[in-house]
Each structure stands twice: as structure tokens, then as C-alpha cells.
């Protein structure tokens, strides 16, 4: 009798686990169930406070002895890059100009082609993952509909203009406009990346960048009101005199983003803490006000995210 009960318990547990796995899978794929994916890659999030977003892409490589192999190589996702991305060139390569064709091979019939620029920068990420091979940027992601499954740590690529089964009345999702309206003031040329419109009273409203490359969401100093800026300055001086070099931060009661319906949704409860940083150099000459970043610490509180450039929308799956 005890053996029968034990067996029944094991079966029930297995069914529960299987049901949970199906639910985790379907929480995102239900919106793309009528589309054939091009391929999926594993995600990892090494580093502090949520981690950096690394996609482990099946990369075609020609070995020194001439054989062609497919190896999983880790690439940091950084939408601030306007091109397809960067790759770590060998130390023996001195000329790092031009682009190099890369192939991410998911099957015999499904391959993603990318033109990556050789570089010697970002080698510090090898400390997080020894397979780190470079960075993939907005130039690649805007060519596909991309589904990030944060629950199961995967990213899946779909053909652009594929059918996405979402309803404006679906309470399980939050739809935001995909904003890429920033321009460089000195040339009036586009600065391609993905922004969200955000407000965090009493600070100045502005754009926040969808920052897979940042573990912790940020507020930039230029967006602070005078009272908060004075407090931060005093704390900075106090820490400097004490010999401390800790990052300064604050907690928000409101962090509202504008949805496609025009209604703002307060996301402060998902991750109220923000680090306070100077405005990065790449944002100094932009034509739009910049509030901060929307990083992985907030994104990973959702089960998934669908980036749909063809319809200019972001779909966060709760």
C-alpha cells in the first residue's frame, strides 16, 4: 500500500511539474503559435543585480586546421549599437576596420547572417563567460521579431512581419510603443535604439533606453530635481571623505511608462531601486531628454518580452 501511495505521489508530482513547464512555455509562445521560428538561443545573466544579458548563439567557426564547426558563443545584447554587432578579433589582428560576415546556424535550413565589426574592446566580459565573443546590436534585432523568454532563459527569432496573436484587451500583457525617434543634434541623423517614454516624479520626464547591457536600472544626474541633486552631491562628498566608493542610488515611488493605449502604468513596484549615474557620452548630443535606463532588473520581473519592429511595439508578458 505504501509503495502504491509513493508511486501515486511521484506521478502526481511529475504531472504538476509537467503542467508548470507547459504553462511556462505557453505564457510567451501562445502569442506566436502560428509562426515558425527561425531558431532559439540560450540566455544567461551573469554579473550583479540582475546581470548582463548574454545570448549563446550557435556560431559557425572555421578552425585553425580548416574544419568548420558550430559552437555556442556568448554575445552581450546592447541595443545602443546601431549595426549588427561587434566581435573580439584575435590579438594577432591589428587592422580592426570593416565588417566580417558571421553565421548563426540553428539548423540545416535556418541561419541568421550578421555583419560584425572586429574590436579589441569588451574583453572584460570574458571574466563572466569564457565563451564571450562580442556584442549584438539593434541592427540585427530590427530585422526580426524577437521573443525573450525570461522564465526559461531563451531568445527566439521569428521572421519580420510574422503574425503576433495579441489582443488590446489581454490583461496578461503590457503593450508599449517602440520609440526610436532620437537624433544626433550635430548631424540631425538618427540614433537607432529602443526607447520607452517614462516619468518618475519629481524628476524630469524623458526617454529611458531598453538596456539589456545594464544589470540595474538608472536615473541620470541631469534628470534630477534640485533637492535630490543636492542630497546626492552631499552624499558623494561624504563618501569621498570617508574613503568609500560605493555607487549612489535612490528608490522611486513612481516610475510610469506610456502604453499603446495612452494610459500610463506605474512599474516602480517591480524594481524601485535606481543607481544614479552621469549621462553616458553617447547620449550627450541627442535631441530628446533622457531620464535613464530600463534594465534587466525590471525586464526579468516579467515572464517575457516580444520586440516587434514591424508594428513598432513592445509586448511585455506578465
Phi, psi and omega in degrees: 000315180298322178297320179296317179296319179297318179296318179295322178296317180297317179297316180297319179296318179298319179295320179295317179296318179297319179297318178297321179295318179297317180297319180296320179292313188285343181301335180248317187288343179299335181275350181228029186289342181261014183238138176275120181288152174281329179162164181233152177229151179282143177250141169230158184228066179287159177105176185282158167051051179105330172086165174275151182266111178249127175259126182267093187271137176287099193255129176284129182226139174261117184283166182301328183271004173103346180286145175258125182231161173251118180237144173283121178237140184272132178233129175289137176268121180218104184284358174287343177280124182283335180271189180293328179151191182232158170221151180285113179279153178301152181299336182283349181271119181266325181273113183246034178259163178081176181246155179238130179290134176237151176233125173258108191258110180267334177197182180295335184246358185231109182225139174256128180260138180219148174251107184254145181266130179291146181205160172251007181270172178067017180293343180296338180288348174296339177290334178271327182207120184290347177267007181301131186232354179153205185228138171247138191242190185296330180302329177279316187290332180286354177271354186219161162273126187240131180246115177264116177261097183287334179293314183258007175054062178214157173232133183237136180258135178234154178300144177298146182071015175293159179288129175241115187274082177237150178239143179295343181260005181286114183282353181274357183229161172233120182257127180239149175290139174276111186254128176220048189265002183288140177231151174281125189292329185284344178230354184053035178255159185294145169246090189284123172194187180247123179245158167237148173275129184220155175227136177221073183307141009268016183281165180291132177291159179176189179278146168239138183274138175287100197249085174294338184275001181242127177290325186236130180297150189234156164241131181272146187305320183296343181269351184288147171285165187298320182298312181292322179298320178296320179297316180297317180298316180296319181292324178296315179296317180299315180293322180295318179294328181276357180078019180267148178229039181279150178289140179271147181206180180207167178244140183253139172272334179225133171214092189259135175243146182275124180271172180296333179282353181093352179270137179274142178241131183274117183253010184300325181294338180287326177195089188285343187276139177226139170276151179255121185225158172292154177297125179300152184302324183292346180259000188295328187249031181271151185276358182240151177289137183248123180270317183172213180233153176247095194258189187293336179297330175271315184304319186282359169282349174264157177283337179189170179216131175248121175262117184239088181295333183293331179247007177053054180214154173245133182240106176270126180262121186284000000 
